Amino acid sequence: MSDFSVTNPEYGEFLAKLTHRVQSARMAAGRAVNRELVALYWDIGRDIVEKQRTQGWGNAVVERLGTDLRREFPGVTGFSADNLWRMRQFYLEGTGTEFLALFDSSAVGSFLEQLVPESEERRKSGILEQAVPERQVAAVRELMALVPWGHHVELLKKVKTPDARLFYLREIARFGWSRAVLLHQIKASTFERSLREKKTHNFELALPDDMADQAEEMLKSRYNLEFLGMKQRMRERDLEQRLIERVQQFILELGYGFCYIGRQYRLALGEKEYFVDLLFYHRFLKALVAVDLKVRGFEPEHAGKMDFYLNVLNEKERASDDRPSIGIILCAEKNDVEVEFALKSKTNPIGVAEYRLQDNLPAEFKGKLPTAKQLADVVRGALPGDK
């Protein structure tokens, strides 16, 4: 038997595999614990509602229940009166008429299949064999169990309409948004923007149906780049540099799943070389995503350039198990009809989106803040030498 050595390449590979296995097991255990916890909170909320309805118990039961549960389970968090009220609200909003109406009975099966293809809980519960109202409630409960309790708390506090709540729940379940990403998306009014702003792309023509739907979810119609602190007039290289300096905030705005690869990413083709402004990899799409920055409006030739980049990326950079590369043209403004015609003949998936910079003072503050001259006068008047 040969002596063991940590420098042995096989040991390094063995350790890497075990590390990956441990991390996967811990993540799976965490998801299982979360599912059980959220299901428990749902059931507690349901039982409180039912006892109040059938026994006529008033609000005092919630306060007493919190005290007694904490005494029964010392050291276990989550049973404060405030959290019990949230569980009650959680159940009531999840089973509200408006929220359940969003779960069309004919779509429940495919909806759950899309979110949890191998759900053991769904097979055991026989959701699809239940009557429509019970089926809808069971589907809602299963969706809720896919989302961490801390996310539910934020949704209960900050999102008031059923359709907006369902939108964010589905996005969290599909893309694994962290709480920070969720809060950013709520603050950015992502749901409201998704309703009023049309997305422009050719994904349905260039991608398989399942990937086209995922790519459509990934793309926004407009990106909020106010965090850059830049005005509209700038060079493309300046915009690119500022985005890289604030790449963490930019990835938050792009959405969960984007992994940054590089800027001015070099593509060699024969004796020539070309450069992609920004290159990302999307973990859930399993595809390279090229971003081309334009400081002015969209022009049809921009689509041709991106189509060329994607051809080269697919040929030179895409891994054997990657899916087709996707392009995003980020521009100051666009005409949807022009974009539609420009993308018709392109075989690669390309999306075109606007970005917004805070280049003007919001209307509600106009005339209410001092001008630069007024501020300078005040500062000069406060200096000792000016008195």
One Martini backbone bead per residue (centre of mass of N, CA, C, O) as a GRO file, in nm:
protein
  387
    1MET     BB    1   0.094   0.037   0.025
    2SER     BB    2   0.071   0.357  -0.033
    3ASP     BB    3   0.137   0.664   0.050
    4PHE     BB    4  -0.010   0.934   0.166
    5SER     BB    5  -0.097   1.241  -0.032
    6VAL     BB    6  -0.204   1.572  -0.073
    7THR     BB    7  -0.063   1.598  -0.371
    8ASN     BB    8  -0.253   1.415  -0.486
    9PRO     BB    9  -0.473   1.447  -0.744
   10GLU     BB   10  -0.692   1.244  -0.641
   11TYR     BB   11  -0.747   1.389  -0.374
   12GLY     BB   12  -0.850   1.657  -0.487
   13GLU     BB   13  -1.090   1.528  -0.636
   14PHE     BB   14  -1.216   1.389  -0.389
   15LEU     BB   15  -1.264   1.650  -0.223
   16ALA     BB   16  -1.441   1.801  -0.429
   17LYS     BB   17  -1.673   1.594  -0.435
   18LEU     BB   18  -1.740   1.601  -0.133
   19THR     BB   19  -1.798   1.902  -0.112
   20HIS     BB   20  -2.032   1.903  -0.312
   21ARG     BB   21  -2.205   1.696  -0.157
   22VAL     BB   22  -2.236   1.854   0.105
   23GLN     BB   23  -2.361   2.109  -0.015
   24SER     BB   24  -2.607   1.969  -0.140
   25ALA     BB   25  -2.719   1.847   0.123
   26ARG     BB   26  -2.755   2.115   0.275
   27MET     BB   27  -2.951   2.243   0.075
   28ALA     BB   28  -3.166   2.021   0.085
   29ALA     BB   29  -3.215   2.044   0.391
   30GLY     BB   30  -3.298   2.340   0.391
   31ARG     BB   31  -3.545   2.305   0.204
   32ALA     BB   32  -3.693   2.100   0.382
   33VAL     BB   33  -3.718   2.277   0.634
   34ASN     BB   34  -3.873   2.505   0.499
   35ARG     BB   35  -4.121   2.347   0.409
   36GLU     BB   36  -4.207   2.263   0.696
   37LEU     BB   37  -4.229   2.544   0.822
   38VAL     BB   38  -4.437   2.670   0.627
   39ALA     BB   39  -4.650   2.451   0.665
   40LEU     BB   40  -4.685   2.502   0.965
   41TYR     BB   41  -4.772   2.802   0.947
   42TRP     BB   42  -5.019   2.749   0.778
   43ASP     BB   43  -5.164   2.560   0.984
   44ILE     BB   44  -5.177   2.760   1.214
   45GLY     BB   45  -5.339   2.976   1.067
   46ARG     BB   46  -5.580   2.791   1.006
   47ASP     BB   47  -5.653   2.710   1.302
   48ILE     BB   48  -5.711   2.992   1.404
   49VAL     BB   49  -5.937   3.062   1.208
   50GLU     BB   50  -6.125   2.820   1.276
   51LYS     BB   51  -6.161   2.878   1.581
   52GLN     BB   52  -6.279   3.161   1.546
   53ARG     BB   53  -6.523   3.063   1.374
   54THR     BB   54  -6.637   2.811   1.556
   55GLN     BB   55  -6.577   2.938   1.869
   56GLY     BB   56  -6.544   3.261   1.895
   57TRP     BB   57  -6.264   3.354   1.910
   58GLY     BB   58  -6.060   3.595   1.977
   59ASN     BB   59  -5.763   3.777   1.978
   60ALA     BB   60  -5.649   3.664   2.252
   61VAL     BB   61  -5.547   3.383   2.151
   62VAL     BB   62  -5.281   3.476   2.025
   63GLU     BB   63  -5.137   3.576   2.277
   64ARG     BB   64  -5.164   3.312   2.442
   65LEU     BB   65  -5.032   3.119   2.239
   66GLY     BB   66  -4.754   3.249   2.242
   67THR     BB   67  -4.692   3.199   2.541
   68ASP     BB   68  -4.734   2.884   2.546
   69LEU     BB   69  -4.533   2.803   2.320
   70ARG     BB   70  -4.279   2.922   2.456
   71ARG     BB   71  -4.301   2.737   2.704
   72GLU     BB   72  -4.294   2.461   2.548
   73PHE     BB   73  -4.050   2.609   2.350
   74PRO     BB   74  -3.767   2.673   2.454
   75GLY     BB   75  -3.562   2.849   2.218
   76VAL     BB   76  -3.794   2.883   2.012
   77THR     BB   77  -3.855   3.046   1.734
   78GLY     BB   78  -4.175   3.199   1.601
   79PHE     BB   79  -4.398   3.239   1.870
   80SER     BB   80  -4.494   3.504   1.845
   81ALA     BB   81  -4.756   3.706   1.817
   82ASP     BB   82  -4.668   3.842   1.554
   83ASN     BB   83  -4.621   3.572   1.398
   84LEU     BB   84  -4.908   3.461   1.431
   85TRP     BB   85  -5.043   3.686   1.272
   86ARG     BB   86  -4.892   3.619   1.011
   87MET     BB   87  -5.005   3.334   0.975
   88ARG     BB   88  -5.296   3.423   0.948
   89GLN     BB   89  -5.248   3.610   0.703
   90PHE     BB   90  -5.117   3.400   0.520
   91TYR     BB   91  -5.370   3.220   0.494
   92LEU     BB   92  -5.584   3.429   0.407
   93GLU     BB   93  -5.435   3.526   0.146
   94GLY     BB   94  -5.399   3.234   0.017
   95THR     BB   95  -5.742   3.192   0.041
   96GLY     BB   96  -5.837   3.405  -0.124
   97THR     BB   97  -6.039   3.467  -0.381
   98GLU     BB   98  -5.841   3.627  -0.564
   99PHE     BB   99  -5.599   3.433  -0.544
  100LEU     BB  100  -5.741   3.168  -0.639
  101ALA     BB  101  -5.830   3.282  -0.922
  102LEU     BB  102  -5.529   3.262  -1.038
  103PHE     BB  103  -5.588   2.942  -1.019
  104ASP     BB  104  -5.638   2.776  -1.271
  105SER     BB  105  -5.754   2.460  -1.288
  106SER     BB  106  -5.615   2.377  -1.569
  107ALA     BB  107  -5.309   2.484  -1.455
  108VAL     BB  108  -5.208   2.339  -1.198
  109GLY     BB  109  -5.039   2.103  -1.301
  110SER     BB  110  -4.830   2.261  -1.480
  111PHE     BB  111  -4.740   2.455  -1.262
  112LEU     BB  112  -4.616   2.241  -1.071
  113GLU     BB  113  -4.435   2.102  -1.279
  114GLN     BB  114  -4.254   2.350  -1.330
  115LEU     BB  115  -4.155   2.390  -1.031
  116VAL     BB  116  -4.198   2.058  -0.937
  117PRO     BB  117  -4.130   1.782  -1.104
  118GLU     BB  118  -4.038   1.594  -0.821
  119SER     BB  119  -4.289   1.592  -0.624
  120GLU     BB  120  -4.366   1.401  -0.356
  121GLU     BB  121  -4.597   1.559  -0.230
  122ARG     BB  122  -4.786   1.550  -0.478
  123ARG     BB  123  -4.813   1.244  -0.499
  124LYS     BB  124  -4.927   1.198  -0.209
  125SER     BB  125  -5.171   1.414  -0.214
  126GLY     BB  126  -5.341   1.423  -0.480
  127ILE     BB  127  -5.419   1.702  -0.615
  128LEU     BB  128  -5.546   1.620  -0.902
  129GLU     BB  129  -5.798   1.463  -0.747
  130GLN     BB  130  -5.918   1.707  -0.652
  131ALA     BB  131  -6.110   1.943  -0.603
  132VAL     BB  132  -6.082   2.251  -0.710
  133PRO     BB  133  -6.056   2.416  -0.441
  134GLU     BB  134  -5.856   2.216  -0.305
  135ARG     BB  135  -5.648   2.226  -0.531
  136GLN     BB  136  -5.580   2.524  -0.504
  137VAL     BB  137  -5.489   2.522  -0.210
  138ALA     BB  138  -5.266   2.307  -0.247
  139ALA     BB  139  -5.104   2.471  -0.454
  140VAL     BB  140  -5.046   2.710  -0.276
  141ARG     BB  141  -4.903   2.560  -0.047
  142GLU     BB  142  -4.671   2.456  -0.227
  143LEU     BB  143  -4.565   2.725  -0.316
  144MET     BB  144  -4.507   2.842  -0.034
  145ALA     BB  145  -4.291   2.611   0.043
  146LEU     BB  146  -4.069   2.737  -0.169
  147VAL     BB  147  -4.069   2.981   0.037
  148PRO     BB  148  -3.932   3.163   0.255
  149TRP     BB  149  -4.041   3.316   0.535
  150GLY     BB  150  -3.896   3.592   0.506
  151HIS     BB  151  -4.032   3.653   0.233
  152HIS     BB  152  -4.324   3.653   0.331
  153VAL     BB  153  -4.299   3.889   0.522
  154GLU     BB  154  -4.232   4.099   0.304
  155LEU     BB  155  -4.491   4.057   0.137
  156LEU     BB  156  -4.695   4.127   0.363
  157LYS     BB  157  -4.578   4.425   0.398
  158LYS     BB  158  -4.529   4.528   0.065
  159VAL     BB  159  -4.767   4.346  -0.069
  160LYS     BB  160  -5.121   4.395  -0.164
  161THR     BB  161  -5.163   4.228  -0.424
  162PRO     BB  162  -5.227   3.923  -0.559
  163ASP     BB  163  -5.075   3.944  -0.835
  164ALA     BB  164  -4.807   4.041  -0.714
  165ARG     BB  165  -4.757   3.808  -0.520
  166LEU     BB  166  -4.749   3.584  -0.733
  167PHE     BB  167  -4.518   3.690  -0.898
  168TYR     BB  168  -4.299   3.676  -0.670
  169LEU     BB  169  -4.332   3.380  -0.595
  170ARG     BB  170  -4.253   3.260  -0.872
  171GLU     BB  171  -3.973   3.389  -0.892
  172ILE     BB  172  -3.852   3.262  -0.640
  173ALA     BB  173  -3.906   2.963  -0.718
  174ARG     BB  174  -3.747   2.969  -0.994
  175PHE     BB  175  -3.469   3.168  -0.901
  176GLY     BB  176  -3.384   3.203  -0.595
  177TRP     BB  177  -3.430   3.450  -0.442
  178SER     BB  178  -3.324   3.663  -0.239
  179ARG     BB  179  -3.411   3.901  -0.019
  180ALA     BB  180  -3.253   4.130  -0.156
  181VAL     BB  181  -3.374   4.087  -0.437
  182LEU     BB  182  -3.667   4.122  -0.365
  183LEU     BB  183  -3.648   4.413  -0.254
  184HIS     BB  184  -3.543   4.532  -0.517
  185GLN     BB  185  -3.786   4.453  -0.697
  186ILE     BB  186  -3.999   4.605  -0.538
  187LYS     BB  187  -3.867   4.888  -0.551
  188ALA     BB  188  -3.864   4.865  -0.883
  189SER     BB  189  -4.145   4.767  -0.983
  190THR     BB  190  -4.154   4.498  -1.155
  191PHE     BB  191  -4.450   4.430  -1.187
  192GLU     BB  192  -4.555   4.697  -1.306
  193ARG     BB  193  -4.357   4.693  -1.548
  194SER     BB  194  -4.463   4.421  -1.673
  195LEU     BB  195  -4.745   4.549  -1.757
  196ARG     BB  196  -4.660   4.834  -1.919
  197GLU     BB  197  -4.407   4.685  -2.051
  198LYS     BB  198  -4.271   4.586  -2.340
  199LYS     BB  199  -4.121   4.311  -2.469
  200THR     BB  200  -3.825   4.272  -2.683
  201HIS     BB  201  -3.811   3.981  -2.898
  202ASN     BB  202  -3.708   3.631  -3.043
  203PHE     BB  203  -3.742   3.371  -2.863
  204GLU     BB  204  -3.982   3.208  -3.000
  205LEU     BB  205  -3.795   3.163  -3.268
  206ALA     BB  206  -3.489   3.076  -3.132
  207LEU     BB  207  -3.634   2.887  -2.917
  208PRO     BB  208  -3.735   2.678  -2.717
  209ASP     BB  209  -4.011   2.693  -2.532
  210ASP     BB  210  -3.886   2.661  -2.245
  211MET     BB  211  -3.654   2.873  -2.288
  212ALA     BB  212  -3.823   3.114  -2.381
  213ASP     BB  213  -3.968   3.155  -2.111
  214GLN     BB  214  -3.714   3.200  -1.939
  215ALA     BB  215  -3.597   3.437  -2.103
  216GLU     BB  216  -3.843   3.623  -2.064
  217GLU     BB  217  -3.807   3.640  -1.757
  218MET     BB  218  -3.514   3.760  -1.760
  219LEU     BB  219  -3.625   3.988  -1.916
  220LYS     BB  220  -3.646   4.332  -1.949
  221SER     BB  221  -3.776   4.635  -2.061
  222ARG     BB  222  -3.633   4.781  -1.809
  223TYR     BB  223  -3.348   4.952  -1.669
  224ASN     BB  224  -3.224   5.057  -1.352
  225LEU     BB  225  -2.943   5.311  -1.342
  226GLU     BB  226  -2.934   5.523  -1.102
  227PHE     BB  227  -2.679   5.416  -0.934
  228LEU     BB  228  -2.461   5.562  -1.124
  229GLY     BB  229  -2.487   5.883  -1.145
  230MET     BB  230  -2.579   5.948  -1.445
  231LYS     BB  231  -2.607   6.090  -1.745
  232GLN     BB  232  -2.709   6.066  -2.066
  233ARG     BB  233  -2.443   6.196  -2.145
  234MET     BB  234  -2.221   5.954  -2.297
  235ARG     BB  235  -2.002   5.709  -2.311
  236GLU     BB  236  -1.987   5.375  -2.348
  237ARG     BB  237  -1.730   5.335  -2.173
  238ASP     BB  238  -1.841   5.483  -1.924
  239LEU     BB  239  -2.078   5.299  -1.872
  240GLU     BB  240  -1.917   5.039  -1.843
  241GLN     BB  241  -1.733   5.129  -1.608
  242ARG     BB  242  -1.963   5.188  -1.404
  243LEU     BB  243  -2.082   4.901  -1.402
  244ILE     BB  244  -1.825   4.760  -1.295
  245GLU     BB  245  -1.800   4.923  -1.030
  246ARG     BB  246  -2.130   4.820  -0.999
  247VAL     BB  247  -2.188   4.504  -1.041
  248GLN     BB  248  -2.371   4.422  -0.806
  249GLN     BB  249  -2.607   4.615  -0.877
  250PHE     BB  250  -2.644   4.518  -1.168
  251ILE     BB  251  -2.720   4.223  -1.099
  252LEU     BB  252  -2.970   4.294  -0.939
  253GLU     BB  253  -3.114   4.420  -1.189
  254LEU     BB  254  -3.104   4.175  -1.377
  255GLY     BB  255  -3.093   3.924  -1.181
  256TYR     BB  256  -3.113   3.615  -1.090
  257GLY     BB  257  -2.818   3.414  -1.217
  258PHE     BB  258  -2.595   3.611  -1.270
  259CYS     BB  259  -2.258   3.580  -1.410
  260TYR     BB  260  -1.959   3.726  -1.417
  261ILE     BB  261  -1.694   3.747  -1.665
  262GLY     BB  262  -1.674   4.024  -1.862
  263ARG     BB  263  -1.503   4.280  -2.033
  264GLN     BB  264  -1.424   4.304  -2.339
  265TYR     BB  265  -1.471   4.032  -2.479
  266ARG     BB  266  -1.275   3.818  -2.655
  267LEU     BB  267  -1.300   3.752  -3.015
  268ALA     BB  268  -1.173   3.509  -3.228
  269LEU     BB  269  -1.137   3.547  -3.601
  270GLY     BB  270  -0.880   3.458  -3.707
  271GLU     BB  271  -0.723   3.774  -3.749
  272LYS     BB  272  -0.961   3.865  -3.586
  273GLU     BB  273  -1.119   4.092  -3.342
  274TYR     BB  274  -1.365   4.094  -3.079
  275PHE     BB  275  -1.601   4.285  -2.855
  276VAL     BB  276  -1.771   4.237  -2.564
  277ASP     BB  277  -1.884   4.433  -2.336
  278LEU     BB  278  -2.067   4.203  -2.180
  279LEU     BB  279  -2.027   3.896  -1.984
  280PHE     BB  280  -2.244   3.621  -1.907
  281TYR     BB  281  -2.383   3.375  -1.679
  282HIS     BB  282  -2.668   3.156  -1.662
  283ARG     BB  283  -2.758   2.922  -1.439
  284PHE     BB  284  -3.058   2.841  -1.539
  285LEU     BB  285  -3.013   2.856  -1.853
  286LYS     BB  286  -2.728   2.772  -1.940
  287ALA     BB  287  -2.603   3.062  -2.053
  288LEU     BB  288  -2.485   3.292  -2.246
  289VAL     BB  289  -2.463   3.661  -2.188
  290ALA     BB  290  -2.485   3.932  -2.401
  291VAL     BB  291  -2.386   4.282  -2.364
  292ASP     BB  292  -2.501   4.576  -2.534
  293LEU     BB  293  -2.405   4.914  -2.538
  294LYS     BB  294  -2.626   5.210  -2.571
  295VAL     BB  295  -2.650   5.568  -2.564
  296ARG     BB  296  -2.869   5.536  -2.770
  297GLY     BB  297  -3.067   5.442  -2.995
  298PHE     BB  298  -3.203   5.207  -3.175
  299GLU     BB  299  -3.055   5.002  -3.433
  300PRO     BB  300  -3.064   4.757  -3.668
  301GLU     BB  301  -2.747   4.697  -3.664
  302HIS     BB  302  -2.735   4.590  -3.374
  303ALA     BB  303  -2.856   4.309  -3.435
  304GLY     BB  304  -2.635   4.211  -3.630
  305LYS     BB  305  -2.401   4.225  -3.430
  306MET     BB  306  -2.518   4.032  -3.216
  307ASP     BB  307  -2.555   3.788  -3.401
  308PHE     BB  308  -2.254   3.755  -3.452
  309TYR     BB  309  -2.158   3.714  -3.160
  310LEU     BB  310  -2.331   3.456  -3.111
  311ASN     BB  311  -2.200   3.280  -3.322
  312VAL     BB  312  -1.918   3.287  -3.191
  313LEU     BB  313  -1.990   3.189  -2.908
  314ASN     BB  314  -2.106   2.912  -3.000
  315GLU     BB  315  -1.836   2.820  -3.142
  316LYS     BB  316  -1.600   2.914  -2.913
  317GLU     BB  317  -1.744   2.918  -2.596
  318ARG     BB  318  -1.940   2.702  -2.583
  319ALA     BB  319  -2.039   2.446  -2.419
  320SER     BB  320  -2.161   2.132  -2.470
  321ASP     BB  321  -2.400   2.186  -2.227
  322ASP     BB  322  -2.493   2.436  -2.344
  323ARG     BB  323  -2.695   2.677  -2.434
  324PRO     BB  324  -2.797   2.915  -2.614
  325SER     BB  325  -2.704   3.215  -2.675
  326ILE     BB  326  -2.762   3.549  -2.541
  327GLY     BB  327  -2.897   3.875  -2.621
  328ILE     BB  328  -2.843   4.221  -2.498
  329ILE     BB  329  -2.981   4.535  -2.577
  330LEU     BB  330  -2.871   4.839  -2.429
  331CYS     BB  331  -3.076   5.131  -2.439
  332ALA     BB  332  -3.213   5.448  -2.431
  333GLU     BB  333  -3.399   5.366  -2.687
  334LYS     BB  334  -3.714   5.244  -2.848
  335ASN     BB  335  -3.873   5.084  -3.128
  336ASP     BB  336  -4.079   4.823  -3.151
  337VAL     BB  337  -4.110   4.794  -3.459
  338GLU     BB  338  -3.812   4.805  -3.532
  339VAL     BB  339  -3.729   4.562  -3.364
  340GLU     BB  340  -3.908   4.349  -3.496
  341PHE     BB  341  -3.776   4.373  -3.782
  342ALA     BB  342  -3.475   4.325  -3.695
  343LEU     BB  343  -3.542   4.020  -3.565
  344LYS     BB  344  -3.676   3.834  -3.782
  345SER     BB  345  -3.389   3.728  -3.927
  346LYS     BB  346  -3.291   3.614  -3.659
  347THR     BB  347  -3.151   3.313  -3.509
  348ASN     BB  348  -3.089   3.456  -3.253
  349PRO     BB  349  -3.132   3.541  -2.925
  350ILE     BB  350  -3.291   3.868  -2.880
  351GLY     BB  351  -3.283   4.153  -2.667
  352VAL     BB  352  -3.456   4.469  -2.607
  353ALA     BB  353  -3.354   4.743  -2.387
  354GLU     BB  354  -3.402   4.981  -2.160
  355TYR     BB  355  -3.267   5.262  -1.985
  356ARG     BB  356  -3.240   5.436  -1.666
  357LEU     BB  357  -3.168   5.774  -1.582
  358GLN     BB  358  -3.100   6.031  -1.341
  359ASP     BB  359  -3.113   6.343  -1.513
  360ASN     BB  360  -3.358   6.445  -1.342
  361LEU     BB  361  -3.562   6.610  -1.151
  362PRO     BB  362  -3.815   6.539  -0.989
  363ALA     BB  363  -4.117   6.693  -1.003
  364GLU     BB  364  -4.173   6.712  -0.684
  365PHE     BB  365  -3.884   6.894  -0.649
  366LYS     BB  366  -3.948   7.124  -0.812
  367GLY     BB  367  -3.877   7.432  -0.650
  368LYS     BB  368  -3.774   7.298  -0.348
  369LEU     BB  369  -3.476   7.338  -0.426
  370PRO     BB  370  -3.177   7.454  -0.427
  371THR     BB  371  -2.950   7.596  -0.599
  372ALA     BB  372  -2.624   7.610  -0.662
  373LYS     BB  373  -2.599   7.917  -0.606
  374GLN     BB  374  -2.743   7.922  -0.332
  375LEU     BB  375  -2.547   7.733  -0.191
  376ALA     BB  376  -2.291   7.899  -0.238
  377ASP     BB  377  -2.386   8.151  -0.085
  378VAL     BB  378  -2.420   8.014   0.189
  379VAL     BB  379  -2.129   7.915   0.222
  380ARG     BB  380  -1.989   8.191   0.197
  381GLY     BB  381  -2.148   8.322   0.441
  382ALA     BB  382  -2.016   8.106   0.656
  383LEU     BB  383  -1.749   8.225   0.621
  384PRO     BB  384  -1.532   8.414   0.798
  385GLY     BB  385  -1.418   8.601   0.557
  386ASP     BB  386  -1.734   8.709   0.481
  387LYS     BB  387  -1.798   8.888   0.755
   0.00000   0.00000   0.00000
